[in-house]
Amino acid sequence: MAYQIKDETILEGLKHLAQLRRKTVADVLRDVVRNEVERETGRLSASHRLAPLLAKVASLRAGAPTPLNAEAQKQQFDDLWEQ
């Protein structure tokens, strides 16, 4: 399928990139599309990226002491100060 690119800035950019890489415009366009598809399909969702961090936080919380209410905290300090 053939496409006609009517945007002059895109055409100029493609031609410039083709000259820099010493390739044809079609080859440059093919490379750009391939790289973008790989980048998009290789992108992980936020939940996948955060999964190791969330697992670490959960493991740290599992061993953490539970917060004390006011009475329990007072009793703990009284015990420390032997009162």
C-alpha positions in Angstrom: 0.0 0.0 0.0 1.4 3.4 -1.0 1.1 6.5 1.2 1.5 10.1 0.2 3.0 12.3 2.8 1.8 15.9 2.2 3.3 17.5 5.3 6.4 19.2 4.1 8.1 19.3 7.5 7.8 15.5 7.8 9.2 15.1 4.3 12.1 17.4 4.9 12.9 15.6 8.2 12.8 12.2 6.5 15.1 13.4 3.7 17.5 15.0 6.1 17.6 11.9 8.2 18.1 9.8 5.1 21.1 11.9 4.1 22.6 11.7 7.5 22.3 7.9 7.6 23.1 7.5 3.9 19.9 5.5 3.4 16.8 5.8 1.3 13.8 7.6 2.6 11.9 4.3 2.6 14.6 2.6 4.6 14.6 5.5 7.2 10.8 5.4 7.5 10.9 1.6 7.9 13.5 1.9 10.6 11.6 4.6 12.5 8.3 2.6 12.4 10.0 -0.6 13.5 11.8 1.1 16.4 8.6 2.8 17.5 6.6 -0.5 17.4 9.3 -2.2 19.4 9.3 0.6 22.0 5.6 0.6 22.4 5.3 -3.2 22.7 8.2 -3.3 25.1 6.8 -0.8 27.4 5.6 -2.2 30.7 2.5 -0.9 32.5 3.0 1.0 35.7 1.7 -1.9 37.8 4.3 -4.2 36.3 7.1 -1.7 36.9 6.0 -1.1 40.5 5.4 -4.8 41.4 9.0 -5.3 42.8 8.7 -2.2 44.9 5.3 -3.1 46.2 6.4 -6.6 47.1 9.4 -5.2 49.0 7.1 -2.8 50.9 4.7 -5.6 51.7 7.5 -7.8 53.1 8.8 -4.9 55.2 5.3 -4.3 56.6 4.9 -7.9 57.4 7.7 -7.8 60.0 6.8 -4.3 61.4 5.2 -4.0 64.8 1.6 -3.0 64.9 1.0 0.6 65.9 0.0 1.0 69.6 -3.1 2.8 70.9 -2.6 5.5 73.5 -3.0 3.2 76.5 -0.7 0.6 75.2 1.9 3.2 74.3 1.7 4.7 77.8 2.1 1.3 79.3 5.1 0.6 77.1 6.8 3.9 78.2 5.9 3.2 81.9 7.6 -0.2 81.6 10.7 1.3 80.1 10.9 3.9 82.8 9.9 1.3 85.5 6.9 3.2 86.7 
